[in-house]
Amino acid sequence: MVFEVSPFTLLSNDGKLSIPMDEPTIKQRQKVEVQPEGVIMEERTTLIKDNKVKRVTKRRLYTWDEIPEWQRDNEHIIRGYVMETKSLRDCIIALTYWHNESINIYTHLIPACFFLLTMLFNEYLLTHFRTTGLIDIIMIDLFLLGGFTCLMMSSTFHCLKCHSIEVATFGNKLDYLGIVALIVSSMVSILYYGFFDNLPYFLTFSSLTISFGIACATVSLSDRFRTREWRPYRAMLFVAFGLSALIPIIAGAFRYGVKETWVRIQVKWVIFEGVFYILGAFLYGVRFPERVAPGKFDIWGHSHQLFHVLVVVAACCHFRALLGAYALVHKRIVL
Ligand SMILES: [Zn+2]
């Protein structure tokens, strides 16, 4: 779909539209103004040949009514939209001012950096036991890599989604693939420690997880399931994927007893993790709190931001579970 209205207004010194665009630039100046009604205006003034001035005034933020149809997703968020940029540079510049995707970008970009640093330096951060080996580093790195992939794909998507419908569509698919990567890497890594002495159990449940992951990835990449109508069902499928973590816990309880499984899989932390994921997905699905006060949570505090924060909290709970399970295995081997 082509959006006809240009957000740019070209004015000369005396307010007339007469300066050619291809004149060589001599000097540039940029000014940002906040209008009385709260609309942020960005003015770029360029001094060009023969002391002529080209002034470009652009509104930075737009309302739900002004953005093109393809950018509309949540009608309870009224203001703070970055209009379709068609420019990678303008998407990057949008990182420097607040708009309704800013918190979505940074709530995943900053933790992604921490995940990456932890992965690079886990040799020094991890408690080392006499029996700690390469496989431990691989399993812990697997989870950290899954977390980094998820958070980085998500923040990149939120940064570039104002570019164009094509970029937003592709980025959204990568965003879902990132979630799949996080769930698969989380489950396989903890299963390794939970069933460290039972290879058939580890392989069975890991295969189940990977199969579920492939199914979810396929649904995420298929255009048919990407419409707004399918959003609650997509979210439910991902929740079901997360809930499939219960299967190895139940199987473990039958095989080893509840008490032993509780410590092997660090079930306390896995439960916290599940609660945070489900709460995040629920808020995202029902669009709370912006649903009860449309326009009040445009920049800060809307459901997608809460979802992002809860995903990070849940991932931290999983990391705690993983470290606990890792320590338990090695303490037992040493004893
Ligand atoms: Zn997101």
Residues whose N, C-alpha, C, O or C-beta is under 5 A from the ligand:
A	BS01	ZN	S154
